[in-house]
Amino acid sequence: MSTHATTARLHVAFSNYWHAGSGRGNGFHLDALCLRDDDQLPVLPGRQLKGLLRQAVHRAETWGWFSELPLPGGPLTSHEELLFGSRSHSESRDATQPGILQVGSAHLASAERQWLADPQQAELRADLYGELYSTAINEQGTAQDYSLRGMEVSIPVGLWAELDLQLTSPHQPYRVQQQSYLQDGTAWAVLQAALPLLDALGAHRSRGLGEAQVSLHVSQPGA
């Protein structure tokens, strides 16, 4: 890994059905539809992905996984806050600091997106999605009336998300600390160390959906 790389790509390889919700149903047999990009292809929102990355880094740091990774001197005292910003939302606006990590939404690889976006591939685009149904079971062990729920899911695919490290704080002491963090490559090492904790993405992870392997690919400067 380069010590000066400021861009990277995150690869998400789903191994089973997954669901990133759009907040909409189709009005008759599906209560939850998958979020799609402008080409009607699967997408995992960057905001959701960033939240899961933050959770993984927080857990890893709490357990002492980064004890050998240098934290530059400055006002912030954790890798989590340097990467993702202040954790508390109760502080004043001036006291809340942004993190240096920017996370884009995860899409299919560019070549796949371009090919599947062709109008002639409408049938194949439809095959990227399936349907799952569930119902509540009452104390007698039978299906509860009117409890059937349908959810659209995406089939296992590989997605790519763009990551960027940027100076974001307008305040000099924080900005100097961010600059040191950018220059020594520690940010990517922290994310790499935390990735094993990110084993499922999307909604209904506790129900077995969204199992995935996530890997980090750091861009070489000048590449």
Secondary structure as GFF3:
##gff-version 3
##sequence-region A 1 223
A	DSSP	beta_strand	7	14	.	.	.	ID=ss1
A	DSSP	alpha_helix	46	62	.	.	.	ID=ss2
A	DSSP	alpha_helix	79	84	.	.	.	ID=ss3
A	DSSP	beta_strand	101	103	.	.	.	ID=ss4
A	DSSP	alpha_helix	110	116	.	.	.	ID=ss5
A	DSSP	three_ten_helix	119	121	.	.	.	ID=ss6
A	DSSP	alpha_helix	122	126	.	.	.	ID=ss7
A	DSSP	beta_strand	129	134	.	.	.	ID=ss8
A	DSSP	beta_strand	149	154	.	.	.	ID=ss9
A	DSSP	beta_strand	158	165	.	.	.	ID=ss10
A	DSSP	alpha_helix	172	184	.	.	.	ID=ss11
A	DSSP	alpha_helix	186	194	.	.	.	ID=ss12
A	DSSP	three_ten_helix	195	197	.	.	.	ID=ss13
A	DSSP	three_ten_helix	205	207	.	.	.	ID=ss14
A	DSSP	beta_strand	212	218	.	.	.	ID=ss15
###
